[in-house]
Amino acid sequence: MTIHMGDEISRQGEPMPQKPKLTALQESYSYAECPDCGEGIPDDAVDGSPCGNCGHVFWTACPCRLKGRTNHGKN
């Protein structure tokens, strides 16, 4: 067994499974879930894709919103 620097290790000393990489769209939402119904956002969802469960339309967060600004870079 090879353990690399940065690997998460279980209490038994075994490497933990890798966490899946999130898309930019999934990272725009808490827990990569639809804010209306809690359904997971599919890996192939793109801007404008609807939630398969409730129809919520997904959008990637504007980088300025991620920094706590709301006027899209005008401040």
C-alpha positions as CSV (number, residue, x, y, z in Angstrom):
1,M,0.0,0.0,0.0
2,T,1.4,3.4,-1.0
3,I,0.3,6.5,0.9
4,H,1.0,9.9,-0.6
5,M,1.4,13.2,1.2
6,G,-2.0,14.8,1.5
7,D,-3.9,11.5,1.4
8,E,-6.6,11.2,4.1
9,I,-6.1,8.2,6.3
10,S,-8.7,6.2,8.1
11,R,-8.4,5.1,11.8
12,Q,-7.2,1.8,10.6
13,G,-4.4,3.4,8.6
14,E,-5.9,2.7,5.2
15,P,-6.1,5.5,2.6
16,M,-9.6,7.1,2.4
17,P,-11.4,7.0,-1.0
18,Q,-10.8,10.1,-3.1
19,K,-13.5,12.8,-2.9
20,P,-15.1,13.4,-6.3
21,K,-14.1,16.5,-8.1
22,L,-16.9,19.0,-8.4
23,T,-17.7,21.0,-11.5
24,A,-17.8,24.8,-11.3
25,L,-21.6,24.6,-11.4
26,Q,-21.7,22.2,-8.5
27,E,-19.4,24.3,-6.5
28,S,-21.8,27.2,-6.9
29,Y,-24.3,25.5,-4.7
30,S,-24.1,24.2,-1.1
31,Y,-23.4,20.5,-1.0
32,A,-23.7,20.4,-4.8
33,E,-27.4,20.1,-4.4
34,C,-30.5,21.9,-5.7
35,P,-31.4,24.7,-3.2
36,D,-35.1,24.1,-3.8
37,C,-35.4,20.3,-3.4
38,G,-32.0,19.0,-2.3
39,E,-31.5,16.7,-5.3
40,G,-27.8,16.4,-6.3
41,I,-26.6,18.4,-9.3
42,P,-25.6,16.0,-12.1
43,D,-22.0,16.1,-13.3
44,D,-23.1,16.9,-16.8
45,A,-25.3,19.9,-15.8
46,V,-24.4,23.2,-17.4
47,D,-25.6,26.8,-17.0
48,G,-29.3,26.9,-17.6
49,S,-29.8,23.2,-16.9
50,P,-33.0,22.4,-15.0
51,C,-33.1,20.3,-11.9
52,G,-34.5,16.9,-12.9
53,N,-36.7,16.8,-9.8
54,C,-38.2,20.3,-9.4
55,G,-37.1,22.4,-12.4
56,H,-34.9,24.9,-10.6
57,V,-32.5,26.4,-13.2
58,F,-28.8,26.1,-12.3
59,W,-26.3,28.9,-12.9
60,T,-22.6,29.1,-12.1
61,A,-22.0,31.8,-9.5
62,C,-20.4,35.0,-10.8
63,P,-16.8,35.3,-9.4
64,C,-17.7,38.6,-7.8
65,R,-20.6,37.0,-5.9
66,L,-18.2,34.4,-4.6
67,K,-16.1,37.2,-3.1
68,G,-19.1,38.6,-1.3
69,R,-19.9,41.4,-3.7
70,T,-23.3,41.7,-5.3
71,N,-22.9,44.3,-8.0
72,H,-20.9,42.2,-10.4
73,G,-17.4,43.9,-10.1
74,K,-18.6,47.5,-9.9
75,N,-17.3,48.1,-6.4
